[in-house]
Each structure stands twice: as C-alpha cells, then as structure tokens.
C-alpha cells in the first residue's frame, strides 16, 4: 500500500521522517529527492534500485538524482531508465532511443522510448524498487507522465515497488483546463483520461492512477496489490507557480529550455498540431511566438486581439534569425493568470487556420495527421466541429462544455491531492 493511501498515513509519514528538518525546510521547498535524502534514505536502504529520470531530475541544489543515489550510503543503484529525450536530454523528439551503457556511471540504461515504451520483466529483474524522478509540465500530452504510467503497470505486474519522488507542477495546482481525453484517442501523448491541463503533481497523478479503476491497463487485482510509494515535497502549495518556488529551472527537453516555454506549452501546444500555425519551436521563444504561413505578424496579432481572449495580450516581435535574416512573429503575453484558460488560445488558432486556409486543413490532411491531432486534443466533438464546420465551429459552446468538465475533474481529483 502507498504511504499516502489516506491523509492519516501522509501525516504520520511527514511527522515521523521530517519533523527534525522542519526548521531548515520551512522557508524553502524540499523536493522529493531532498526529503528522501534528509530522511537518511531509510525507505530504500539495502534495496536494489532502478531510476527513471532525465536532466531535470535534480535536487534543490541542482545535483543530479543519479549522483545523489549513486553515493547514498547503503543504497544500491543498479540500473537507469530513460524516457523520451534520454537520461541526458540530448535525444531529439519523436526519435527512438537505444539501450546502452552509461559511460559516466557504468550503469545499464534501458530506453523507454525505443523498442519498448514499457519496462520489460527482464529490465526489472532483480530490482526491489523503481524510482521515478521526472519533472512534468502539468500538461497531458507531455510524455513523461505516460512513461510514468507505463512504468507503474510494469512494476505492479512484476512485483516491484514503484516510488515517485514528487516535484512541483510548474503551472501550479489550481489551474485545470481543456477537454478530457476520450478513451478512443488514448495513446502515448494522452495516456490518461484527464483534462489537457490537469492541475496535479506527478506524484498526485500517480496516486490518481493507482486508485482509479481502469486507469492502468492491468487487472484491478494487480492494481490494488501493487506497491506505490510517493515521497512528497515539503513547502510546496497549490497556488505556487514555478517562479514562486525559488528553484532553478532545468530544461526538461530541448524545446522547453525555460519556464516561459513550460507555461507556453500548455497554451499553444495544441494550436499548431494541424494547419499553418507554428508556435516558436526553433526560436528563442518556443511555444510563445506564433507565426502563420499565409499571414503577416501584424495580421495575426490583430486577429488574435480581436478574439479578446481573457488573460492574454499579443504583440508583434521582430528579430533576426541566426543567419541575420529578418523575421517576425506574435508573442503571447499573459496579463492575468487568474482568469486565463490556458488552452483557449489554441482553439482560436485552429478556427483562424480554418478561416485562412483553403481547403480546410482539418478535413484535407492525411489520415495519420488527423489521428495525431485527435490523440493530442482527445475530443471527437471538437474534431467534428472544426473538420466539418470550419469557421462556423461552435467554439464558445465547446469551450464552455470543456470548462465544465475540467471543473468536475478538479473537484474529483481533490481526493488525490497531497498539498494544500
């Protein structure tokens, strides 16, 4: 059973292990890895450990979790597991990664973004615990949470404990937004039936998966008996954005080098899946700089301003690319985070693309691109609207319904909250 099976267990765990460190931690956030270390690694002493992580898997001082565990007393780190982009974050998106021996540590590295997406019994053989230390973005399509879910299934099936070292949701724990993933569209870019912006930490999402029938693709008996342990943070609150944490950002993937991109991913990521929009990938402003292939930046800016999207403003940004060529785009500014529905701008981008491009890109694209779009958005209702009605798609009605569903999920998911 998880140490966080119910609030009483959480209280006992925090009090027993971390009371002596309360004074040191009260003014700063202690990540899951810090909490584990401050407790003397008691939860994993003498156990054979595998670690699923990436470059952003660091303690609050920036030291790699790999190294923290390698040199921890009475801890046996015997294998590493890498998600998309690999353990060092130097692999390109959507490119399979091979297993290898890590030249720095001498440990085997099993890729979970190559031949296998789910750890095999052979990979897990001899492990007592698989530790997960992945920095998520709080967005359903970012594949690290999918990797976590698949790893949990494999651990439960092979009688290996799974331990999640918790980390902040960089866009906070209050914002929940976007359509809920339909079962028919579930995939590695949508492995949970949750809103696009889910408002949970990766540890809370793991609790949700463990305790929600049907969430894991294993028999209920296996799910219920599987051992999940969450090592919670101390000092983090749901109202905190990343800027409030005092932590340094470490790039979670090549396209997310900074917090601006992490926030932008939740806003513009869906809007460039199909059609002529790009969202700044390859520039200094990934997921914040919008360009449309047939329109000037001034025209795009006017069109988006006219939509009066609550909480956002748009400004033309002119710059030179690395070759000295003049370029322009529209930068997405957040003016009021409290009232912002992050995904709303993406749906406006889609309706503008349907207006500006002939034929409608949402019903003329090849089937594989249409399927990938739906695997990200997750809503048949919206697909039917934008593909058949184009500019006449009932956007406001769809956004209203999505908001209702997101609010309902937010209320249901409180049962899995760890933090106030």
Secondary structure as a PSIPRED ss2 file (coil, helix, strand):
# PSIPRED VFORMAT (PSIPRED V4.0)

   1 X C   1.000  0.000  0.000
   2 X C   1.000  0.000  0.000
   3 X C   1.000  0.000  0.000
   4 X C   1.000  0.000  0.000
   5 X C   1.000  0.000  0.000
   6 X C   1.000  0.000  0.000
   7 X H   0.000  1.000  0.000
   8 X H   0.000  1.000  0.000
   9 X H   0.000  1.000  0.000
  10 X H   0.000  1.000  0.000
  11 X H   0.000  1.000  0.000
  12 X H   0.000  1.000  0.000
  13 X H   0.000  1.000  0.000
  14 X H   0.000  1.000  0.000
  15 X H   0.000  1.000  0.000
  16 X H   0.000  1.000  0.000
  17 X H   0.000  1.000  0.000
  18 X H   0.000  1.000  0.000
  19 X H   0.000  1.000  0.000
  20 X H   0.000  1.000  0.000
  21 X H   0.000  1.000  0.000
  22 X H   0.000  1.000  0.000
  23 X H   0.000  1.000  0.000
  24 X H   0.000  1.000  0.000
  25 X H   0.000  1.000  0.000
  26 X C   1.000  0.000  0.000
  27 X C   1.000  0.000  0.000
  28 X C   1.000  0.000  0.000
  29 X C   1.000  0.000  0.000
  30 X E   0.000  0.000  1.000
  31 X C   1.000  0.000  0.000
  32 X H   0.000  1.000  0.000
  33 X H   0.000  1.000  0.000
  34 X H   0.000  1.000  0.000
  35 X H   0.000  1.000  0.000
  36 X H   0.000  1.000  0.000
  37 X H   0.000  1.000  0.000
  38 X H   0.000  1.000  0.000
  39 X C   1.000  0.000  0.000
  40 X C   1.000  0.000  0.000
  41 X C   1.000  0.000  0.000
  42 X H   0.000  1.000  0.000
  43 X H   0.000  1.000  0.000
  44 X H   0.000  1.000  0.000
  45 X C   1.000  0.000  0.000
  46 X C   1.000  0.000  0.000
  47 X C   1.000  0.000  0.000
  48 X E   0.000  0.000  1.000
  49 X E   0.000  0.000  1.000
  50 X E   0.000  0.000  1.000
  51 X E   0.000  0.000  1.000
  52 X E   0.000  0.000  1.000
  53 X E   0.000  0.000  1.000
  54 X C   1.000  0.000  0.000
  55 X C   1.000  0.000  0.000
  56 X C   1.000  0.000  0.000
  57 X C   1.000  0.000  0.000
  58 X E   0.000  0.000  1.000
  59 X C   1.000  0.000  0.000
  60 X C   1.000  0.000  0.000
  61 X C   1.000  0.000  0.000
  62 X C   1.000  0.000  0.000
  63 X C   1.000  0.000  0.000
  64 X E   0.000  0.000  1.000
  65 X H   0.000  1.000  0.000
  66 X H   0.000  1.000  0.000
  67 X H   0.000  1.000  0.000
  68 X H   0.000  1.000  0.000
  69 X H   0.000  1.000  0.000
  70 X H   0.000  1.000  0.000
  71 X C   1.000  0.000  0.000
  72 X C   1.000  0.000  0.000
  73 X C   1.000  0.000  0.000
  74 X C   1.000  0.000  0.000
  75 X C   1.000  0.000  0.000
  76 X E   0.000  0.000  1.000
  77 X E   0.000  0.000  1.000
  78 X E   0.000  0.000  1.000
  79 X E   0.000  0.000  1.000
  80 X E   0.000  0.000  1.000
  81 X E   0.000  0.000  1.000
  82 X E   0.000  0.000  1.000
  83 X C   1.000  0.000  0.000
  84 X C   1.000  0.000  0.000
  85 X C   1.000  0.000  0.000
  86 X C   1.000  0.000  0.000
  87 X C   1.000  0.000  0.000
  88 X C   1.000  0.000  0.000
  89 X C   1.000  0.000  0.000
  90 X C   1.000  0.000  0.000
  91 X C   1.000  0.000  0.000
  92 X C   1.000  0.000  0.000
  93 X C   1.000  0.000  0.000
  94 X C   1.000  0.000  0.000
  95 X C   1.000  0.000  0.000
  96 X C   1.000  0.000  0.000
  97 X C   1.000  0.000  0.000
  98 X C   1.000  0.000  0.000
  99 X C   1.000  0.000  0.000
 100 X E   0.000  0.000  1.000
 101 X E   0.000  0.000  1.000
 102 X C   1.000  0.000  0.000
 103 X C   1.000  0.000  0.000
 104 X C   1.000  0.000  0.000
 105 X C   1.000  0.000  0.000
 106 X C   1.000  0.000  0.000
 107 X C   1.000  0.000  0.000
 108 X E   0.000  0.000  1.000
 109 X E   0.000  0.000  1.000
 110 X E   0.000  0.000  1.000
 111 X E   0.000  0.000  1.000
 112 X C   1.000  0.000  0.000
 113 X C   1.000  0.000  0.000
 114 X C   1.000  0.000  0.000
 115 X C   1.000  0.000  0.000
 116 X C   1.000  0.000  0.000
 117 X C   1.000  0.000  0.000
 118 X C   1.000  0.000  0.000
 119 X C   1.000  0.000  0.000
 120 X C   1.000  0.000  0.000
 121 X H   0.000  1.000  0.000
 122 X H   0.000  1.000  0.000
 123 X H   0.000  1.000  0.000
 124 X H   0.000  1.000  0.000
 125 X C   1.000  0.000  0.000
 126 X C   1.000  0.000  0.000
 127 X C   1.000  0.000  0.000
 128 X C   1.000  0.000  0.000
 129 X E   0.000  0.000  1.000
 130 X E   0.000  0.000  1.000
 131 X E   0.000  0.000  1.000
 132 X E   0.000  0.000  1.000
 133 X E   0.000  0.000  1.000
 134 X C   1.000  0.000  0.000
 135 X C   1.000  0.000  0.000
 136 X C   1.000  0.000  0.000
 137 X C   1.000  0.000  0.000
 138 X C   1.000  0.000  0.000
 139 X E   0.000  0.000  1.000
 140 X C   1.000  0.000  0.000
 141 X C   1.000  0.000  0.000
 142 X C   1.000  0.000  0.000
 143 X C   1.000  0.000  0.000
 144 X H   0.000  1.000  0.000
 145 X H   0.000  1.000  0.000
 146 X H   0.000  1.000  0.000
 147 X H   0.000  1.000  0.000
 148 X H   0.000  1.000  0.000
 149 X H   0.000  1.000  0.000
 150 X H   0.000  1.000  0.000
 151 X H   0.000  1.000  0.000
 152 X H   0.000  1.000  0.000
 153 X H   0.000  1.000  0.000
 154 X H   0.000  1.000  0.000
 155 X H   0.000  1.000  0.000
 156 X H   0.000  1.000  0.000
 157 X H   0.000  1.000  0.000
 158 X C   1.000  0.000  0.000
 159 X C   1.000  0.000  0.000
 160 X C   1.000  0.000  0.000
 161 X E   0.000  0.000  1.000
 162 X E   0.000  0.000  1.000
 163 X E   0.000  0.000  1.000
 164 X E   0.000  0.000  1.000
 165 X E   0.000  0.000  1.000
 166 X C   1.000  0.000  0.000
 167 X C   1.000  0.000  0.000
 168 X C   1.000  0.000  0.000
 169 X C   1.000  0.000  0.000
 170 X C   1.000  0.000  0.000
 171 X C   1.000  0.000  0.000
 172 X C   1.000  0.000  0.000
 173 X C   1.000  0.000  0.000
 174 X C   1.000  0.000  0.000
 175 X C   1.000  0.000  0.000
 176 X C   1.000  0.000  0.000
 177 X E   0.000  0.000  1.000
 178 X E   0.000  0.000  1.000
 179 X E   0.000  0.000  1.000
 180 X E   0.000  0.000  1.000
 181 X C   1.000  0.000  0.000
 182 X C   1.000  0.000  0.000
 183 X H   0.000  1.000  0.000
 184 X H   0.000  1.000  0.000
 185 X H   0.000  1.000  0.000
 186 X C   1.000  0.000  0.000
 187 X E   0.000  0.000  1.000
 188 X C   1.000  0.000  0.000
 189 X C   1.000  0.000  0.000
 190 X E   0.000  0.000  1.000
 191 X C   1.000  0.000  0.000
 192 X C   1.000  0.000  0.000
 193 X C   1.000  0.000  0.000
 194 X C   1.000  0.000  0.000
 195 X E   0.000  0.000  1.000
 196 X E   0.000  0.000  1.000
 197 X E   0.000  0.000  1.000
 198 X C   1.000  0.000  0.000
 199 X C   1.000  0.000  0.000
 200 X C   1.000  0.000  0.000
 201 X C   1.000  0.000  0.000
 202 X H   0.000  1.000  0.000
 203 X H   0.000  1.000  0.000
 204 X H   0.000  1.000  0.000
 205 X H   0.000  1.000  0.000
 206 X H   0.000  1.000  0.000
 207 X H   0.000  1.000  0.000
 208 X H   0.000  1.000  0.000
 209 X H   0.000  1.000  0.000
 210 X H   0.000  1.000  0.000
 211 X H   0.000  1.000  0.000
 212 X C   1.000  0.000  0.000
 213 X C   1.000  0.000  0.000
 214 X C   1.000  0.000  0.000
 215 X C   1.000  0.000  0.000
 216 X C   1.000  0.000  0.000
 217 X C   1.000  0.000  0.000
 218 X C   1.000  0.000  0.000
 219 X C   1.000  0.000  0.000
 220 X H   0.000  1.000  0.000
 221 X H   0.000  1.000  0.000
 222 X H   0.000  1.000  0.000
 223 X H   0.000  1.000  0.000
 224 X H   0.000  1.000  0.000
 225 X H   0.000  1.000  0.000
 226 X C   1.000  0.000  0.000
 227 X C   1.000  0.000  0.000
 228 X E   0.000  0.000  1.000
 229 X E   0.000  0.000  1.000
 230 X E   0.000  0.000  1.000
 231 X E   0.000  0.000  1.000
 232 X C   1.000  0.000  0.000
 233 X C   1.000  0.000  0.000
 234 X E   0.000  0.000  1.000
 235 X C   1.000  0.000  0.000
 236 X C   1.000  0.000  0.000
 237 X C   1.000  0.000  0.000
 238 X C   1.000  0.000  0.000
 239 X C   1.000  0.000  0.000
 240 X C   1.000  0.000  0.000
 241 X C   1.000  0.000  0.000
 242 X H   0.000  1.000  0.000
 243 X H   0.000  1.000  0.000
 244 X H   0.000  1.000  0.000
 245 X C   1.000  0.000  0.000
 246 X C   1.000  0.000  0.000
 247 X C   1.000  0.000  0.000
 248 X C   1.000  0.000  0.000
 249 X C   1.000  0.000  0.000
 250 X C   1.000  0.000  0.000
 251 X C   1.000  0.000  0.000
 252 X C   1.000  0.000  0.000
 253 X C   1.000  0.000  0.000
 254 X C   1.000  0.000  0.000
 255 X C   1.000  0.000  0.000
 256 X C   1.000  0.000  0.000
 257 X C   1.000  0.000  0.000
 258 X C   1.000  0.000  0.000
 259 X H   0.000  1.000  0.000
 260 X H   0.000  1.000  0.000
 261 X H   0.000  1.000  0.000
 262 X H   0.000  1.000  0.000
 263 X H   0.000  1.000  0.000
 264 X H   0.000  1.000  0.000
 265 X H   0.000  1.000  0.000
 266 X H   0.000  1.000  0.000
 267 X H   0.000  1.000  0.000
 268 X H   0.000  1.000  0.000
 269 X C   1.000  0.000  0.000
 270 X H   0.000  1.000  0.000
 271 X H   0.000  1.000  0.000
 272 X H   0.000  1.000  0.000
 273 X C   1.000  0.000  0.000
 274 X C   1.000  0.000  0.000
 275 X C   1.000  0.000  0.000
 276 X C   1.000  0.000  0.000
 277 X E   0.000  0.000  1.000
 278 X E   0.000  0.000  1.000
 279 X C   1.000  0.000  0.000
 280 X C   1.000  0.000  0.000
 281 X C   1.000  0.000  0.000
 282 X C   1.000  0.000  0.000
 283 X C   1.000  0.000  0.000
 284 X C   1.000  0.000  0.000
 285 X C   1.000  0.000  0.000
 286 X C   1.000  0.000  0.000
 287 X C   1.000  0.000  0.000
 288 X C   1.000  0.000  0.000
 289 X E   0.000  0.000  1.000
 290 X E   0.000  0.000  1.000
 291 X E   0.000  0.000  1.000
 292 X E   0.000  0.000  1.000
 293 X C   1.000  0.000  0.000
 294 X C   1.000  0.000  0.000
 295 X C   1.000  0.000  0.000
 296 X C   1.000  0.000  0.000
 297 X H   0.000  1.000  0.000
 298 X H   0.000  1.000  0.000
 299 X H   0.000  1.000  0.000
 300 X H   0.000  1.000  0.000
 301 X H   0.000  1.000  0.000
 302 X H   0.000  1.000  0.000
 303 X H   0.000  1.000  0.000
 304 X H   0.000  1.000  0.000
 305 X H   0.000  1.000  0.000
 306 X H   0.000  1.000  0.000
 307 X C   1.000  0.000  0.000
 308 X C   1.000  0.000  0.000
 309 X C   1.000  0.000  0.000
 310 X C   1.000  0.000  0.000
 311 X C   1.000  0.000  0.000
 312 X E   0.000  0.000  1.000
 313 X E   0.000  0.000  1.000
 314 X E   0.000  0.000  1.000
 315 X E   0.000  0.000  1.000
 316 X E   0.000  0.000  1.000
 317 X E   0.000  0.000  1.000
 318 X E   0.000  0.000  1.000
 319 X E   0.000  0.000  1.000
 320 X E   0.000  0.000  1.000
 321 X C   1.000  0.000  0.000
 322 X C   1.000  0.000  0.000
 323 X C   1.000  0.000  0.000
 324 X C   1.000  0.000  0.000
 325 X C   1.000  0.000  0.000
 326 X E   0.000  0.000  1.000
 327 X E   0.000  0.000  1.000
 328 X E   0.000  0.000  1.000
 329 X E   0.000  0.000  1.000
 330 X E   0.000  0.000  1.000
 331 X E   0.000  0.000  1.000
 332 X E   0.000  0.000  1.000
 333 X E   0.000  0.000  1.000
 334 X E   0.000  0.000  1.000
 335 X C   1.000  0.000  0.000
 336 X C   1.000  0.000  0.000
 337 X C   1.000  0.000  0.000
 338 X C   1.000  0.000  0.000
 339 X C   1.000  0.000  0.000
 340 X C   1.000  0.000  0.000
 341 X C   1.000  0.000  0.000
 342 X C   1.000  0.000  0.000
 343 X C   1.000  0.000  0.000
 344 X H   0.000  1.000  0.000
 345 X H   0.000  1.000  0.000
 346 X H   0.000  1.000  0.000
 347 X H   0.000  1.000  0.000
 348 X H   0.000  1.000  0.000
 349 X H   0.000  1.000  0.000
 350 X H   0.000  1.000  0.000
 351 X H   0.000  1.000  0.000
 352 X H   0.000  1.000  0.000
 353 X H   0.000  1.000  0.000
 354 X H   0.000  1.000  0.000
 355 X H   0.000  1.000  0.000
 356 X H   0.000  1.000  0.000
 357 X C   1.000  0.000  0.000
 358 X C   1.000  0.000  0.000
 359 X C   1.000  0.000  0.000
 360 X C   1.000  0.000  0.000
 361 X H   0.000  1.000  0.000
 362 X H   0.000  1.000  0.000
 363 X H   0.000  1.000  0.000
 364 X H   0.000  1.000  0.000
 365 X C   1.000  0.000  0.000
 366 X C   1.000  0.000  0.000
 367 X H   0.000  1.000  0.000
 368 X H   0.000  1.000  0.000
 369 X H   0.000  1.000  0.000
 370 X H   0.000  1.000  0.000
 371 X H   0.000  1.000  0.000
 372 X H   0.000  1.000  0.000
 373 X H   0.000  1.000  0.000
 374 X H   0.000  1.000  0.000
 375 X H   0.000  1.000  0.000
 376 X H   0.000  1.000  0.000
 377 X H   0.000  1.000  0.000
 378 X C   1.000  0.000  0.000
 379 X C   1.000  0.000  0.000
 380 X H   0.000  1.000  0.000
 381 X H   0.000  1.000  0.000
 382 X H   0.000  1.000  0.000
 383 X H   0.000  1.000  0.000
 384 X H   0.000  1.000  0.000
 385 X H   0.000  1.000  0.000
 386 X H   0.000  1.000  0.000
 387 X H   0.000  1.000  0.000
 388 X H   0.000  1.000  0.000
 389 X C   1.000  0.000  0.000
 390 X H   0.000  1.000  0.000
 391 X H   0.000  1.000  0.000
 392 X H   0.000  1.000  0.000
 393 X C   1.000  0.000  0.000
 394 X C   1.000  0.000  0.000
 395 X H   0.000  1.000  0.000
 396 X H   0.000  1.000  0.000
 397 X H   0.000  1.000  0.000
 398 X H   0.000  1.000  0.000
 399 X H   0.000  1.000  0.000
 400 X H   0.000  1.000  0.000
 401 X H   0.000  1.000  0.000
 402 X H   0.000  1.000  0.000
 403 X H   0.000  1.000  0.000
 404 X H   0.000  1.000  0.000
 405 X H   0.000  1.000  0.000
 406 X H   0.000  1.000  0.000
 407 X H   0.000  1.000  0.000
 408 X H   0.000  1.000  0.000
 409 X H   0.000  1.000  0.000
 410 X H   0.000  1.000  0.000
 411 X H   0.000  1.000  0.000
 412 X H   0.000  1.000  0.000
 413 X H   0.000  1.000  0.000
 414 X H   0.000  1.000  0.000
 415 X H   0.000  1.000  0.000
 416 X H   0.000  1.000  0.000
 417 X C   1.000  0.000  0.000
 418 X C   1.000  0.000  0.000
 419 X C   1.000  0.000  0.000
 420 X C   1.000  0.000  0.000
